[in-house]
Amino acid sequence: MSLIKSISGIRGTIGGVPDDNLTPIDAVKFAAAYGTWLKKHIYKTRVKVVVGRDARISGEMVQNLVQYTLVGLGIDVVDIGLSTTPTVEVAVTMEQADGGIILTASHNPKQWNALKLLNNKGEFLNAQEGEEILRIAAANEFTFAEVDALGHITHNNTYIQRHIDAVLSLLPLATLEAICKRKFKVAVDAVNSTGGIAIPLLLERLGAEVVPLYCEPNGQFPHNPEPLKEHLADICAKVVEAKADLGVVVDPDVDRLALITEEGEMFGEEYTLVACADYYLSKKKGNVVSNLSSSRALRDIAEKHGVEYAAAAVGEVNVVTKMKEVNAVIGGEGNGGVIFPELHYGRDALVGVVLFLSLLVEKGITVSALRRSYPAYFMSKNKIQLTAGLNPDKVLHAMQEKYAHEQITTIDGLKIDFPFSWVHLRKSNTEPIIRIYTEAKSQAEADALATRFMEEMAAIS
């Protein structure tokens, strides 16, 4: 599996040969390129970088390789160990560090790992910065420190708790007390990664009874770690069996949040952001942003609250850029990623949990009743595996020409808006596939639209 280099980081499978997989040599090379880039742009005697990881089996190995490469460049490292993506982002600003690295391949299976790179604001690097790092890596433009100038590693295991403190500080005391008084019973599927540490700790602070499922952070993912309906039969059954009020599901690095109703049904990952935005917009008016592949339901919620909705290209860095541009008070992605700028500009499942429970307490209803209160949209998410004979650019261009008479958007692949449905076709940033997302007023219509477009693209290729 070839290394994938994009705004989402340096990602690949463990093992194999250099440049084709994420081998120790590749981990060192890209860590060295990032450290070199930082030293070039940070005008300080000592540069400091926060490093954390999810619970993948390869995580400790990759973290040691990365950290000691930075030390060899004369960079000081704050090792926060097992952590979450949003926790590392928060830790960068709390430490007043110059950057951060999160070692996680997010929703990819256990054989994958990745280096996700942050700036001094705890935000992902933009495309231009990423390109410069790739250039440095390709050219081997590294100069390592002499022995007296080597960096140092310090260890700090307090940051998940400090992250929880920061999230809880966002809520008024009365709201926190109301959540605690409700005494929620919550089943948690953390896919045996670091969400198994963070989410139960957060819920316990909120007075909830936690029913853990796959909360041992050992990196042995018990199912496909992407929090989609087809992977979540166990947690749906556990919610019903335990008579829980809801289920909480996170991906391995805890930046995506999916929810299960008390009836054991999916709340819908697209509706995580919808519900969180609905709550916060009732407290503070402001614009909202999601990406082109996210549900129209967020636009409907924005209209309900009398604020503007804007769409961004897929990718957290693109959503954050658009949020800053339009001064959004909340935003994110329809994959269950909630971005709440009041804390930090990054997807954060912990923030999502707190906002969602606040809404449930305020409305005094069940999760299923809350879901029924929102506009009914249904999505179909499919993909076509890229092969040697498939030219994705040719296919997308042909589809653009075919549907030129419809409302189209081309800032990220091709999105075609129909009166009561849409389809978004794009090359993935993280996998060798073309994603086909559709949305309509019924699941049958969304599935049929997806099938139609997959057949049309297959005919072109």
PEDALIN-V35628 format. One record per pair of residues at least 6 apart in sequence whose ideal C-beta (glycine too) atoms are under 6 Angstrom apart, sorted by the first residue. I is the first residue (numbers start at 1). GAP is how many residues later the second one is. Records with the same first field share a line. If there is no record, write none. Layout:
# PEDALIN-V35628
I->GAP + GAP
This chain:
# PEDALIN-V35628
1->12
2->18
3->9
4->7
5->129
6->423
7->120 + 123 + 308 + 310
8->421 + 422
9->105 + 106 + 107
10->20 + 105
11->94 + 103
12->9 + 10
13->8 + 98 + 99
14->8 + 44 + 97 + 99
15->6
18->7 + 8
22->91
24->41
27->35 + 38 + 39
28->37 + 41
29->108
30->85 + 107
31->35 + 38
32->37 + 110
33->100 + 103 + 104
34->83 + 99
35->35 + 38 + 40
36->100 + 106
37->95 + 96 + 99
38->9 + 60 + 61
39->8
42->56
46->30
47->28 + 51
48->28 + 49 + 50
49->21 + 26 + 28 + 50
50->28 + 38 + 41 + 42 + 45 + 47 + 50
51->16 + 26 + 28 + 50
52->28 + 31 + 36 + 50
53->6 + 10 + 50
54->50 + 139 + 140 + 198 + 199
55->27 + 138 + 139 + 162 + 164
56->57 + 163
57->162
58->55
59->44
62->41 + 51
63->40
66->35
67->10 + 86
70->7
71->79 + 80
72->72
73->71 + 72
74->71 + 75 + 77
75->76
76->75 + 76
77->76
78->17 + 76 + 78
79->74 + 76
80->11 + 76 + 79
81->76
82->112 + 135
84->110 + 114 + 169 + 170
85->17 + 168 + 170
86->169 + 260 + 262
87->72 + 73 + 76
88->12 + 14
89->33 + 255 + 257
90->73 + 254
91->68
92->8 + 26 + 30
93->29
98->22
99->19
100->18
101->14
102->14
104->149
105->7 + 8 + 9
106->147
107->118 + 119 + 144
110->111
117->8
119->6
122->222
123->222
124->192 + 193
126->191
160->37 + 38
164->37 + 38
167->183 + 184 + 187
175->183
178->183
179->27 + 178 + 182
180->27
182->179
183->24
184->24 + 61
185->24 + 59 + 60
186->17 + 22 + 24 + 58 + 60 + 62
187->24 + 51 + 52 + 55 + 57 + 60
188->11 + 22 + 24 + 27 + 60
189->24 + 25 + 46 + 60
190->6 + 9 + 24 + 25 + 60
191->23 + 30 + 34 + 61
192->22 + 24 + 26 + 28 + 29
193->24 + 59
194->23
195->55 + 59
196->19 + 21
197->20
198->56
199->49
200->10
202->148
203->7
211->31 + 33
213->22 + 25
214->8
223->8
224->7
225->26 + 27
227->22 + 24 + 29 + 31
229->37
235->12 + 14 + 25
236->24 + 28
239->8 + 21 + 25
240->24
245->17
246->121
247->13
249->9
250->99
254->95
255->82 + 92
256->79 + 80 + 81
257->15 + 79 + 92 + 95
258->11 + 78
259->8
261->6 + 106 + 107
262->104 + 105
263->105
267->104
269->66 + 67
270->25 + 64
272->64 + 80
273->59 + 65
274->23 + 24 + 27 + 100
275->81 + 84
276->62 + 76 + 79
277->11 + 24 + 53
278->23
279->76 + 79 + 80
280->50
281->24
284->45
285->22
286->43
287->20 + 21 + 39 + 41
288->14 + 21 + 40 + 42 + 43
289->21 + 23 + 30 + 33 + 34 + 39 + 42
290->8 + 44
291->21 + 23 + 28 + 42
292->19 + 120 + 123 + 132
293->21 + 131 + 144
294->40
295->39 + 82
296->81
297->77 + 78 + 80
299->10
300->75
302->7
310->12 + 16
312->6 + 7 + 10
313->98 + 99
314->98
315->114
316->31
319->12
320->25
323->8
330->10
331->8
332->6 + 7 + 15
337->10
338->13 + 14
339->8
340->11
377->62
378->64 + 65 + 68
379->60 + 67
380->58 + 66 + 67 + 70
381->56
382->54 + 68
383->50 + 52
384->50
385->48
386->46 + 47
390->71
392->35 + 42
395->62 + 65 + 66
396->18 + 29
398->62
399->15
400->14
403->13
406->10
407->10
408->8
409->6
412->14
413->12 + 13
414->11
415->9
416->7
420->21
421->19 + 28
422->17
423->15 + 26 + 30
424->13
425->11
426->9
427->7
428->7
436->14 + 17
438->8 + 11 + 12
439->7
440->6 + 9
